[in-house]
Each structure stands twice: as C-alpha cells, then as structure tokens.
Amino acid sequence: MKKIKKDLDKERREFIKKSTLVGAGIAAAAVAPGAATAGVSVDKSEDKQQKGYQLTPHVIEYYKSLAN
C-alpha cells in the first residue's frame, strides 16, 4: 500500500515539474516576440515622404485602363 502511494507521489511531482516547464515556455514565447519588435527602429525620413495620396505612374495607368 505504501509503495503505491510513493509511486503516486512521484508521478505527481513529475507532472508538476513538467507543467512548470511548459508554463515557463509559454510565458517566454509570449514575451519574446514583443521584445524582438521593441528593438525595431523606424526611419523618420521615410515617414515624411509617405504622407498623403501618391499619384504614381502605376496609379495613372490603372485610371487610364478604367476609362477605356
């Protein structure tokens, strides 16, 4: 009877160890993408050039194709 109880205790300990490792892995995976994107810098000169509607040759060709 005591041997069965010791086996159950050992299984419970193993389960707790494994679930702790899985939980830590999930937490690390949830934090890691945020940390990776936090280091990305945005070039300020590109933001100034991309303001408003851009009438490019590609857009002009599109409008011409609609008119036909």
MOURGI-V566566 format. One record per pair of residues at least 12 apart in sequence whose C-alpha atoms are under 10 Angstrom apart, sorted by sequence separation. I is the first residue (numbers start at 0). J is the second residue. D is the distance in Angstrom with one decimal. If there is no record, write none. Layout:
i->[I | I]
j->[J | J]
d->[D | D]
This chain:
none
